[in-house]
Amino acid sequence: MMQYYPSRRRKGRTLRVCMLFCMSVALTNKFLKLLTEHSYNPAIEETIYHRKASTKNAERDSFHTIPSDNQEHILNNTLRPRAFETWTGPLPCFPAEPTWDRQSVQQTPTQQGFLFVKPYKCASSTVAGVQIRMAQQVAQRHSTFSMCQARFTHGPQPFPAHTLYAHRQPATSFLWTVLREPTARAVSGFFHFRVSKRHDSIANFQRSLLQPDPQAKRDYYLQSLCLRQRFDRNIHDPIQVAQEILQEYNFIGITERLDESLVVLMLLLQLPMSDILYVAAKQSGASYDSNGKHRKCSFLQPSILTPDMQAFLESDVWYNEIKYDLMLYEAANRSLDLTIDRLGRQHVQEQVQRFLEAQQVVRERCHPVLPCDDVGNFHPDADCLWKDSACGMSCLDEVASKLDMWDNNHDPAIIVA
């Protein structure tokens, strides 16, 4: 028996060495993974991180992964950005309702047409004007009717997409929206609706942003954009719902990249550039707004943050309110980049430059009568198709003709009802 002891000791030492070597390899791989997990690789599913809200210096902000709220299951903390696809079928243009510009019609559910979800304080009145112009131009080029069926208002709150488009037909509808950085959107909403319209005190800033109202509430984007259900983070998986939104929408633009987003929209739908020209709903330097109500203009207070307000926006309390909206916003931003890459970055950049030059001509030549002028006078004869949206259409047509912008892209045939 004794003669086997040395052999056993040697085997024991060998086993320990092997175990130590395996542990070393495992730890090394783990370390390398930690070093590289934040690097971008387009072939690898991306994890979206939260850039902690700040309005002072975004480059100094830190990144945070999104934690799980529901302890009963492990959330998939990953959103997969996607390149939005070019529309290859006939354009979904159906005859609009005879009274398409009435609020009651715009609040009616539909399964087809050009469908826009209009979030609060995302330059959405301007974008709604583009939606109206597209629906009008496509119809007038191809049909005997003057307007395609379209939706472009805020819709029934707090679940407009689910209420209006839950049963939409993907083959006969184009669904899109625009998103703004959630903190900037909430701050703008507070000063617009609370301070300017309701004369609320800035002392109520924190309380206002935390209360559940249509303009500022937890998970605003997920509730507004979710098609399948009335989203509730205590019931539904926020990451799964955000991913469904990315997959189900035909396009999601970014407010901070508005002109770029509109050019991409134009290319996806294969429209001429004339269709996306616009007059901004809020002119530069304008300080009044009516939104078509009460024939009265309200002075718009500028958004100025105090140190206490800034501190709240950088707190964990506020982060918990917007974290899933921020994930969706970041994924949509990345999706816009992926779409540009698919369309051809140089081609898109050339079209964006051309569009910027055209918009400069619009600013120089088009001065339509808006509902509110820059001194607060209300004009009932405003040159707009819907409240302060789709203004100055005849002037936009003149600019399009002057710059020869009508037939620069293939305009697919439309679906005839």
Summary of the structure (lengths in Angstrom):
residues: 417
radius of gyration: 25.9
end to end distance: 94.3
largest distance: 109.2
contacts: 1294
relative contact order: 0.15
helix: 47%
strand: 10%
